[in-house]
């Protein structure tokens, strides 16, 4: 108890120096040894106090340099430098109307309306795990970058993501992950794709379909979409049948699951070829629009029509899907994710009493087109 009180004393003293202007944004605080001497405490007590202030974003540590008052906690009239780290700017077909371009645009617009003194920079990792690690590490160590908005490579292994984020956690710098890393207690704004897959499956059930084939991949980052599918079945009184869950194995190489646009199409094609005529079903919920495209091709070869014979739902509302105007799918909420991340930052700038990390899920939207039919 005595040690705890001393920890609180050090925290309050440092925060008081910041409030009084004796310590300004970017100033280095006393070293561990100096704090030990000033407050007559052990090194572990000093470290606990610094850890507590870092967890609240008041301080940040730069490896090999020291611990500083967090530049990200400046007053609203000061300049705040935010770095956005994204795998790519756009999605399939290099469309600016899909993917990170929408996230960045909405984030910038929302921030700029409320605070004119924010500078944004963007770094792209091009789907390269090593480049991503280096980019995150540089952002964590930079005294010029105050806040980091980080969208990880979606198909990297969970343990790799944990290692990648570690420098940001250790720095005490405010950062937001645009994903839902299950095993990490970090601030995140993410697409609730469990809710999205629930919407897709529930739509088919409401149309009268009871036998719905779900095509997914055997890897953790798409597990939530499988759970959403199962949840919709259970809540509508339908059994979860393993034979209607087609989970394609995925090769692991270079610290990530190896997938490409063409491989997704091939997975959908193979799933239909492997199941049609062997397992009865009247509808398919594909893990994304590319897989759905592969399904459509295979069904056509077999002589089955969408939606006359088989209803088909995709996920992502990719540019080619939107342009064709045929596939019922789930539209990903890129702009809403950008706005939610911006609002989190604005709230944090005004009030840095945050203690616990926050997770904000953003719902996608069901887009009903012509590929589903009531039975």
Secondary structure, 3 states (H helix, E strand, C coil): CHHHHHHHHHHHHHHHHHHCCCCCCCCECCCHHHHHHHHCCCHHHHHHHHHHHHHCCCEEEECCCEEEECHHHCCCCCCEEEEEEECCCCCHHHCCCCCHHHHHHHHHHHHHHHCCCEEEEEEECCCCHHHHHHHHHHHHHCCCCCEEEECCCCCECHHHHHHHHHHHHHHCCEEEECCCCCCCCCCEEEECHHHHHHHHHHHHHHCCCCCEEEEEECCHHHHHHHHHHHHHHHHCCCCCCHHHEEEECCCEECCEECCCHHHHHHHHHHHHHHHCCCCCCCEEEECCHHHHHHHHHHHHHHCCCCCCCCEEECCECCHHHHHHCCCEEEECCHHHHHHHHHHHHHHHHHCCCCCCCCEEEECCEEECCCCCCCC
